[in-house]
Amino acid sequence: MRVKIVIACAGKKAEDAGYWTTEGGKTVKFIGNPTEEQNVDGCIYARPDDIDEKSRKTWRELLLEYNCQWRGKDDNLKSLLPAYRLYSNSIYRALVVKYGVEQVFILSAGWGLIRSDFLTPHYDITFTNGTGYKQRKQSDAYRDCNEMPDSAGEKIYLFAGKDYHELFSRLIQGKGTERIVFYNAQGVSSYPGCTMKEYPSSRKTTWYYQCALDFMNGAIPSVTNCDVGCR
């Protein structure tokens, strides 16, 4: 049985991460709460589903159109990185090397469930509490992307903190044969159609990086060789 890997996004971006820019050359900085950061340093601060005044489309719609035109090409007009290269931690690239871009997905607080080669601009949006202008609340209205195919007959594994479980549960409905959610926290909720699997770790934030690495290396008990096999 083939697998699909879903891993949460990260706050720390690669040094060469590109920003979305308007036709007039303005930089658009995507954040969770624009009202706290608007009209600073000549940039546009916005949520992904805010409207671009010139095109009358949302920024998300414009980014999806951009991906239709540029994804998979050696270069792109705005120099945006594919999602697996946007984040500085090496685990994203390692997962793609092992499983391939079509089997690895990023669960992004800004953009939703995107495939690892989705051209993604620099953004600062997270579900983590106490992050000020970066925070997206669970109740905020986002038109999240969902690039996960139906994936019948496949297992889907999630490596993410508990703040991302609700979004995953909503977007993953009807996908795959099994959905396994690793967790490392007290009081974690269970979600319909998902199997919760504890991953003990002394880390309380980015423990899921090591969990994903252990999964790749076959070091997690009860996970079969078939599950961790490369493409």
Number of C-alpha atoms within 10 A of each C-alpha: 9 17 24 20 23 25 24 24 26 20 14 13 18 14 9 13 19 19 19 21 15 14 8 7 9 13 17 21 21 24 25 26 19 17 11 13 18 15 11 9 8 10 15 19 21 21 23 25 18 17 16 17 9 9 10 11 13 16 22 21 18 17 18 17 12 17 19 12 12 17 18 13 8 6 11 15 8 15 15 23 23 20 24 26 23 28 21 17 16 11 18 25 19 15 23 21 13 15 19 17 19 14 20 26 29 26 27 22 27 27 22 21 25 21 24 28 22 27 26 26 23 23 26 22 26 24 20 17 11 8 13 15 16 24 20 23 16 13 6 9 9 17 13 19 18 15 15 19 12 13 17 12 13 17 18 23 23 25 26 27 22 20 17 21 21 14 18 22 16 11 17 19 13 14 18 19 15 18 25 16 24 22 23 21 14 7 7 14 10 13 15 9 15 18 14 16 11 12 16 12 15 8 10 10 14 14 18 23 18 15 21 25 16 14 20 19 12 17 15 15 8 7 11 12 13 11 18 19 16 15 11
